[in-house]
Amino acid sequence: MNQESKKEREIMMMMRKLLTTIVREVTPEHKRLRHPLSDHTIQDIRSCLGLITAREKELADNDGRTAQERPYFTDEPPETKIVPISRIGKAKQESEE
């Protein structure tokens, strides 16, 4: 990854974070309350987020990375389970008995 694409990736990430933070902050807590943004502004924000996502995907493809890099919580259980090689045969034998 060259410095220029790294910088552009950082800019895209910050713009996406800023837009989503603004939307979260102006969204009322209760669904009965109306938000202060006009429908046109909401559509523009969606368009901007779509463009940002598309450009992030292009940058990831050019750099050979996966575009679906997602954040995760440290207390989140891992999707894979590591099984020691020494237990592979034993697990089958125990289940058969």
BELTA-V744887 format. One record per residue. N is the residue number from 1. RES is the residue in one small letter. SS is DSSP state (h for helix, s for strand, l for the rest). D_CENTER is the distance of its C-alpha to the mean C-alpha in whole Angstrom. Layout:
N/RES/SS/D_CENTER, N/RES/SS/D_CENTER
//
This chain:
1/m/l/20, 2/n/l/22, 3/q/h/22, 4/e/h/22, 5/s/h/19, 6/k/h/17, 7/k/h/19, 8/e/h/17, 9/r/h/14, 10/e/h/14, 11/i/h/16, 12/m/h/13, 13/m/h/10, 14/m/h/13, 15/m/h/14, 16/r/h/11, 17/k/h/11, 18/l/h/14, 19/l/h/14, 20/t/h/12, 21/t/h/14, 22/i/h/17, 23/v/h/17, 24/r/h/16, 25/e/h/19, 26/v/h/21, 27/t/l/21, 28/p/l/24, 29/e/l/24, 30/h/l/26, 31/k/l/25, 32/r/l/29, 33/l/l/29, 34/r/l/28, 35/h/l/25, 36/p/l/26, 37/l/l/25, 38/s/l/26, 39/d/h/25, 40/h/h/25, 41/t/h/23, 42/i/h/21, 43/q/h/21, 44/d/h/21, 45/i/h/17, 46/r/h/16, 47/s/h/18, 48/c/h/16, 49/l/h/13, 50/g/h/13, 51/l/h/15, 52/i/h/13, 53/t/h/10, 54/a/h/13, 55/r/h/14, 56/e/h/11, 57/k/h/12, 58/e/h/16, 59/l/h/15, 60/a/h/13, 61/d/h/16, 62/n/h/19, 63/d/h/18, 64/g/l/18, 65/r/l/14, 66/t/l/12, 67/a/l/9, 68/q/l/7, 69/e/l/6, 70/r/l/4, 71/p/l/5, 72/y/l/9, 73/f/l/12, 74/t/l/15, 75/d/l/17, 76/e/l/15, 77/p/l/17, 78/p/l/16, 79/e/l/16, 80/t/l/19, 81/k/l/23, 82/i/l/25, 83/v/l/28, 84/p/l/31, 85/i/h/33, 86/s/h/36, 87/r/h/35, 88/i/h/35, 89/g/h/38, 90/k/h/39, 91/a/h/36, 92/k/h/38, 93/q/h/41, 94/e/h/40, 95/s/h/39, 96/e/h/42, 97/e/l/45
//
